[in-house]
Amino acid sequence: MERDGAWGLMTSGDDVPRGATLPAADAVAIDSLLREAVAHHQAGELVQADALYRQILAAEPEHVDALYLLGVMACQVGQFAIALELADRVIAKRPEVAEAHANRGNALNGLRQYEAALASFDTALRLKPEIAEMHANRGNALHGLQRYQDAVEAFGRAIALKPDFVEAHCNCGNALAALGQYEAAVTRYDGAIRLQPGYVEAHCNRGNALHGLHRYADAVTSFDAAIALRPDFAGVHCSRGNALYELARYDEAVASFDAAIRLKEDFAEAHSNRGNALAALGRYQEAVASFDRALRIAPEFAAAHGSRGNALHGLRKYAEAVASFDRALALRPEFAAAWSDRGNALYGAHAFEAAVESCDRAIELQPDFAEAYSNRGTALYRLQRYDAALKSFDQAIQLKPDYAEAYSNRGNALFELREYPAALASFDVAILKNPEYAEAYSNRGKLLESLRQYAAALESFDRALRLKPDTEYLPGIRLHTKRLLCDWEGEESERRDLDARIERGERVADPFVMLALSGSPMVQKKVAEIFVEDRWPPRPGAAMVRRMKREKIRVGYFSADFRNHAISYAMAELLERHDRSRFEIVGFSFGPDVQDAMTARVSAAMDRFVDVRRLLDREVAARSRELEIDIAVDLMGFTEHCRPGIFAERAAPVQVNYLGYPATMGAAYIDYLIADETLVPESSRQHYSEKIVYLPDSFQANDATAVPADAPCSRSAEGLPEQGFVYCCFNSSHKIGPGTFAVWMRILAQVEGSVLWLLEDDAVAAANLRKQAVRAGIVAERLVFAGRVPLPEHRARQRLADLFLDTLPFNAGATASSALWAGLPVLTLMGETFAGRMGGSLLRAVGLPELVTTTGEAYEALAVELARDPARMRAIRGKLERDRRTAQLFDTPRFTRHLEEAYTAMVARSDAGLRAEHISVERSS
């Protein structure tokens, strides 16, 4: 606020309050001193003027002129208490002098005693209503009282009396800006600048009003004009930085804040705003340092504490962020934004209930706070309270109809409620509201991928990456989607880039997608460690208290797939065969709300089946501990609907990664990985965070009671040639890479009349594979595609093929054992990872080690040799058909005994207080 503290230095004439009559000689001398003092005063020579005024008062202590003018000068130099005392002395002598009351008002304004100042100005104006300066200074008092509309009227009267009153134009603009009437404020500032082009404050305040109008570029222009006039004006540099921040020109904003700080080192606001710009650049550690400097200068700066919390949130230091927000709220309990941001930090710390409570407090303080409703919705979403989350997002959208993020989050909630068309519509609206919103494209892509609309999903992912190249985990899922489409353009360079970025610790892919994209066990471990640290780090205080030893070991199997799913098909007979004299089996189910025949079978095979879908991770872990589970077996890993957070909370003294995820989880809280010597040779153990449990035959459980469908099937019905060798691969298309496919095409080229029978999940993928075949010189018709059918029918039709060709770096797992159980031989190529060695494990356990190769050349040569040697092929098929029911791979009773011996050894170590160690189970008869 521009204040005109001394609107009139007065001369000793008719307008000047006069002192008492003196003898002529003395009066002449004092009058001469007064004129000299006034001359110095008007020239800005305040020290000389002060000395002369005091000389007069020494001679005549109640000289009204000297008292008044000395009071004016005291206001000018900010000595408001002295000015007030002097004004009161003048008024005591001459209460009818308007100027004395006005100067008293100026002093009270300076002391921020605005009500008293207003009363003084009102008295002055009753005495002299025609003085423009009095109206203007009255406006200053009204502004101080936040009576901005009244202030505007007062400044208006001043301007009416004195149209060229430049300060009144500027101060009227300030009052209008305080009312949010920024357009009118800009008009007033423009008037002031026309009257006085070099009026720095008017340029600066004009920039602030333009900022209020969101005309940030114009605001920068105004600030630049102010800086050109006064380069050492620290406040303008700071305001310029704020406008640049809003323009997302964060580097330039930092430079402006730095300029302000160079001019005024203790400028707390500039340090804090600099921190905000650094945080926007992702330079969170530097941002925290800036906030710390601001808080050393101004420890009670609540906004800086809040912004510091947001920077700590960016560093994923959630507990420290919450502490920063708590400090801000201790200073300003009504700070709604801090309550909302605190909710975000609690969300990051997985304290979802507390996050909802924090957002509720923000909404209580500010009922129209759309962002708080949205943040509340995200926390409710993680609590799996999808209906409540949906309502929260709807409220956010009602308050802020253009709130793209709320639409995107609403889409996520609808997705979980299986309202797919509505979810897609929500993502589309989010994009319509903000075409630059990368996360909305990303979430839309994930939904489309789950609906197997891979081409549309890829378009969404591409758009998201163009908008925000650093979107976490998106490069991996995008490349995974390209794999599902068998679109390999640029894949090699993209894969190398992913590997390099993962090695640098970047969050570019989730572990599951890397199983098919990288054959490096080092990369697979690193990506798992990054993912776990980000999403499910170990929980403080989650150490397990050992229970008293008891007769039976209690095993908990945790899965979202106790339904018509490959995991349940593999596990069903094992669950039924567990030795109930030694083990109690408990199932913890947290999958989709699906009840089918397989759910009924596996739940009946357990001693207890607990539905924990609606419980938080920590509540599931607590339930497991209440049930005194000895071994918690995670059947999910990082597959769809997984919940590693349960294990981060320590659900049991022993925790095991088994079957669902063929790689290390990179988590310190997972003690063991069940494998075999083929999967994890001793030389590879360093690539696994778990200790390895070696089963003697194979790692994989299987259901030997399963039978193929009775329905007859024929080659012609499946579109296959009646004559000719039929190669097949029923792996998902994302496992088929360009290298593998090139080998397959060379095989077809060498075996006349042969065809390759593949699973068709997507028409675009099938078309791309046909195009690739043609490019390799193979006619498209030699690729035959099979649709999805129920598993029994699929097992039956597999008999029509001659040889299953496995993929690398991600072998077939359940798909391979299904083929072998159907009597279809599998040719595999072993790599270095667990996922790349599953085929070798299964073939050795089924008695066909001759179908395990270790080089691409050997794999290709053997595939051709077998097709050209029908007798050898018949012998292999005959051996498989004859021996598969007694092979180790399908001997479920024996497998169950081996697994139970492993469980017993794990618990023995735990009961003895020993840490997990590698375990080898001896082969039983």
PyMOL commands that set and color helices and strands:
alter all, ss='L'
color gray80, all
select helices_A, chain A and resi 24-42+46-59+64-76+80-93+98-110+114-127+132-144+148-161+166-178+182-195+200-212+216-229+234-246+250-263+268-280+284-297+302-314+318-331+336-348+352-365+370-382+386-399+404-416+420-433+438-450+454-467+474-484+491-503+511-517+521-535+566-577+597-604+617-626+645-648+682-687+716-718+733-735+738-750+763-775+780-782+791-798+814-822+838-846+849-851+856-868+870-883+888-890+892-911
alter helices_A, ss='H'
color red, helices_A
select strands_A, chain A and resi 553-559+583-589+608-611+631-634+654-657+672-676+691-695+726-729+755-759+783-786+803-805+826-829+852-853+919-920
alter strands_A, ss='S'
color yellow, strands_A
deselect
rebuild
show_as cartoon
